[in-house]
């Protein structure tokens, strides 16, 4: 049996596997929020920075709530209690991921198109996802090692 507190979730593979798991979970929330924010911003003609701000805000709200809900369901915690457990690790992870995703999408040009029908919108989003993972993985690995992020 591994001595790592989260090894039971990952077949004994420990911190690295936990970091992959939590980063993928974070990526799910970020991807949903990012997509919604970009889709809304581009569709209603928000400016570049307002669109990226909306995408980041929605990624934060959705990502944090995806971490809070399992604690509420599985551990019987109130929303406030669950939020108190996850907020720091989630916010740090999501912000790092969002900076990488928005910077990548901006560099590709996807966030700058006028329509979701433009292929560059989809290319930018597709390239931003792995960039967000790569940026957030070491952060999550570090947060897990400091017991600031958990696998729920």
Number of C-alpha atoms within 10 A of each C-alpha: 7 11 9 13 15 20 18 14 14 14 11 16 14 17 19 18 17 25 25 17 19 24 26 16 16 28 24 17 22 31 25 15 23 30 18 18 22 28 19 16 23 23 13 12 14 15 13 16 13 15 25 25 18 21 25 26 18 22 29 25 15 20 24 24 18 17 24 24 18 14 19 16 10 9 11 12 16 14 13 10 13 20 19 11 17 19 18 15 19 27 17 18 29 27 18 19 30 31 18 21 29 27 18 22 25 17 13 17 15 26 28 19 16 15 17 16 9 11 11 18 22 16 14 23 24 16 15 27 22 16 20 28 22 16 18 28 22 16 20 30 21 16 19 21 15 9 11 17 24 20 16 15
